[in-house]
Amino acid sequence: MFHRLKTQAGRARDALHKQADEPVFGNIDAVTGFRRFFLRRLKRVSGEWTLVFMARNFKRLAVLAHSRVDKGDPRKSRRIRQNRLFPTG
């Protein structure tokens, strides 16, 4: 391990291991209250996990779309918000 950390490529790879995935899972736990799976078997659990992550991603998209809305004219803000979430073509 020490030899790997001596090289620049080894240090870069080790830096990737220091990244934390846990804030995403902490948000799912705190915001949605999802703490355990209610279904059994891998196929059903993966479907339940997909639903949880879809809900998280939709919530994140809504927050991002709302934060980018122009705060000036309320009619313009509504129009921008609708076009970003549901583009009409």
Backbone bond lengths (Angstrom), bond angles and torsions (degrees), N, CA, C in turn:
res aa  C-N    CA-C-N  psi(-1)  N-CA   C-N-CA  omega(-1)  CA-C   N-CA-C  phi
1 M - - - 1.441 - - 1.522 110.30 -
2 F 1.311 117.21 -41.61 1.451 120.56 -179.95 1.519 111.01 -61.60
3 H 1.338 116.61 -38.97 1.465 120.71 178.51 1.532 111.02 -63.14
4 R 1.323 116.66 -40.52 1.465 120.13 179.66 1.532 111.27 -63.96
5 L 1.319 116.78 -37.59 1.461 120.08 -178.37 1.525 112.35 -74.71
6 K 1.319 117.66 -14.46 1.457 120.30 177.03 1.530 111.73 -71.31
7 T 1.321 117.06 -32.32 1.463 120.22 -177.99 1.521 110.62 -82.84
8 Q 1.320 115.61 155.52 1.462 120.09 -179.97 1.533 110.90 -67.79
9 A 1.325 117.28 -39.11 1.463 120.44 178.56 1.526 110.93 -65.15
10 G 1.322 117.09 -37.04 1.456 120.91 178.32 1.517 111.80 -66.44
11 R 1.332 116.72 -40.02 1.471 119.63 177.41 1.524 111.25 -66.33
12 A 1.342 116.59 -37.99 1.465 119.64 178.73 1.524 110.62 -64.97
13 R 1.324 116.12 -41.00 1.461 119.97 179.22 1.525 111.26 -67.12
14 D 1.326 116.48 -39.00 1.457 120.34 178.32 1.527 111.07 -66.58
15 A 1.320 117.47 -33.22 1.467 120.87 177.84 1.523 110.90 -64.36
16 L 1.330 117.58 -33.64 1.464 120.58 177.48 1.522 111.49 -65.37
17 H 1.316 117.14 -31.24 1.460 120.52 179.96 1.524 111.88 -70.95
18 K 1.324 116.66 -20.42 1.462 120.02 -178.02 1.522 112.61 -80.67
19 Q 1.322 117.62 -10.26 1.453 120.01 179.16 1.524 109.03 -69.73
20 A 1.320 115.24 140.05 1.460 119.73 -176.74 1.520 110.77 -102.59
21 D 1.322 116.01 131.24 1.463 121.86 173.84 1.526 110.44 -93.23
22 E 1.293 117.14 -9.45 1.450 120.91 -169.68 1.522 115.81 -66.99
23 P 1.337 122.21 -27.49 1.464 118.31 178.55 1.527 113.04 -58.89
24 V 1.317 117.46 -35.54 1.463 120.27 178.60 1.521 110.17 -63.22
25 F 1.311 117.04 -46.43 1.458 120.53 -179.19 1.524 111.03 -69.24
26 G 1.333 117.24 -33.97 1.458 120.38 175.59 1.515 111.71 -64.65
27 N 1.342 116.94 -39.27 1.461 120.60 177.41 1.522 110.78 -64.65
28 I 1.316 116.65 -41.80 1.464 119.95 178.95 1.523 109.58 -61.39
29 D 1.316 116.86 -41.46 1.454 120.88 179.95 1.527 110.93 -67.46
30 A 1.314 118.15 -47.28 1.458 121.66 -173.94 1.525 112.96 -75.72
31 V 1.329 117.40 -43.86 1.459 120.78 -173.03 1.523 112.18 -80.98
32 T 1.310 116.85 -46.89 1.466 119.31 -175.88 1.525 112.63 -91.88
33 G 1.318 116.97 -18.03 1.459 119.62 -178.17 1.520 112.62 77.48
34 F 1.315 117.20 13.72 1.466 121.33 -179.09 1.523 108.54 -79.72
35 R 1.331 116.29 114.22 1.457 120.36 -177.99 1.523 113.49 -123.67
36 R 1.318 116.92 -17.83 1.460 118.43 179.80 1.522 109.84 -154.51
37 F 1.299 115.52 156.85 1.456 121.72 177.31 1.521 109.47 -82.89
38 F 1.313 115.76 140.21 1.453 120.25 179.11 1.519 112.59 -97.77
39 L 1.318 116.42 -15.06 1.455 120.83 179.32 1.519 110.20 -104.12
40 R 1.301 116.70 161.90 1.459 122.24 178.24 1.521 109.12 -119.42
41 R 1.297 115.53 164.32 1.467 126.61 -176.05 1.523 109.65 81.24
42 L 1.306 114.73 143.60 1.464 121.45 -171.56 1.523 112.75 -59.68
43 K 1.324 117.42 -42.70 1.464 120.78 -177.51 1.531 110.74 -62.55
44 R 1.315 116.70 -42.88 1.468 120.75 -178.90 1.525 111.36 -71.50
45 V 1.321 116.80 -39.05 1.462 120.72 178.84 1.521 110.05 -65.56
46 S 1.328 117.51 -40.07 1.470 119.24 178.81 1.527 110.91 -66.30
47 G 1.322 117.80 -33.98 1.455 120.78 174.95 1.522 111.92 -66.38
48 E 1.323 116.16 -41.39 1.464 120.42 177.57 1.528 110.77 -64.98
49 W 1.329 116.76 -41.19 1.463 121.28 178.76 1.536 110.57 -64.67
50 T 1.327 116.90 -37.63 1.460 121.08 177.02 1.522 110.46 -61.79
51 L 1.320 117.59 -42.69 1.465 120.93 177.93 1.525 111.89 -63.26
52 V 1.322 116.56 -40.89 1.466 120.40 179.55 1.532 109.71 -63.83
53 F 1.319 117.24 -44.18 1.454 120.23 -178.77 1.519 111.87 -70.98
54 M 1.341 117.45 -34.03 1.462 119.61 175.52 1.520 110.37 -63.38
55 A 1.314 117.11 -42.05 1.465 120.64 178.08 1.522 110.40 -62.35
56 R 1.322 117.00 -41.30 1.463 120.72 178.30 1.527 110.96 -63.74
57 N 1.319 116.86 -43.93 1.462 120.34 -178.51 1.531 111.67 -67.72
58 F 1.330 118.00 -39.13 1.467 120.04 177.05 1.524 111.07 -64.75
59 K 1.310 115.99 -40.64 1.464 119.35 177.67 1.524 110.10 -63.13
60 R 1.316 116.63 -42.15 1.471 121.19 179.60 1.531 110.38 -64.23
61 L 1.324 117.57 -42.79 1.467 120.48 177.37 1.524 111.40 -61.70
62 A 1.317 117.22 -41.19 1.460 120.32 179.50 1.522 111.09 -64.43
63 V 1.322 116.77 -40.89 1.465 120.13 178.84 1.520 110.49 -65.29
64 L 1.321 117.07 -43.47 1.466 120.22 179.90 1.521 111.49 -66.26
65 A 1.319 117.53 -41.28 1.466 120.46 179.94 1.522 110.37 -65.65
66 H 1.318 116.78 -38.95 1.464 120.13 -179.50 1.528 111.16 -69.73
67 S 1.313 117.67 -33.69 1.462 120.18 -177.74 1.524 111.85 -74.30
68 R 1.315 118.32 -19.37 1.466 121.30 -178.32 1.523 112.92 -96.90
69 V 1.301 117.78 3.65 1.461 121.32 -177.16 1.527 109.43 -73.86
70 D 1.321 115.88 138.64 1.453 121.00 177.34 1.529 108.71 -66.28
71 K 1.315 117.53 128.43 1.463 121.52 -175.14 1.526 112.80 -85.74
72 G 1.330 119.61 0.18 1.459 121.94 -176.13 1.511 113.71 -75.16
73 D 1.309 117.93 -88.62 1.462 123.98 -175.89 1.527 109.57 -84.68
74 P 1.350 118.61 121.13 1.475 119.63 -177.75 1.519 113.34 -61.40
75 R 1.357 117.53 -34.37 1.470 118.59 178.84 1.527 110.47 -66.98
76 K 1.330 116.40 -40.43 1.458 120.55 178.24 1.533 110.30 -65.69
77 S 1.323 116.99 -40.63 1.463 121.03 179.63 1.523 110.82 -60.52
78 R 1.331 116.51 -44.58 1.458 119.85 -179.90 1.519 110.33 -63.03
79 R 1.330 116.88 -41.17 1.449 121.01 -178.88 1.534 110.71 -65.71
80 I 1.327 117.16 -43.06 1.468 120.69 178.59 1.521 109.69 -63.17
81 R 1.334 117.26 -44.71 1.456 121.46 -178.23 1.522 110.39 -61.15
82 Q 1.317 118.11 -43.34 1.454 121.11 -179.22 1.514 111.02 -66.99
83 N 1.320 118.82 -39.51 1.452 121.50 -178.40 1.532 112.00 -70.42
84 R 1.308 118.01 -32.21 1.472 119.64 -179.51 1.524 111.38 -74.24
85 L 1.321 116.96 -40.01 1.462 118.77 -178.37 1.512 112.58 -78.96
86 F 1.338 116.07 -39.54 1.457 120.65 -177.10 1.517 109.37 -131.96
87 P 1.345 118.97 81.00 1.468 120.33 -178.95 1.523 111.35 -61.98
88 T 1.330 115.26 140.34 1.468 119.58 -176.84 1.510 113.16 -95.07
89 G 1.283 117.86 2.21 1.450 118.08 174.14 1.433 112.84 119.11
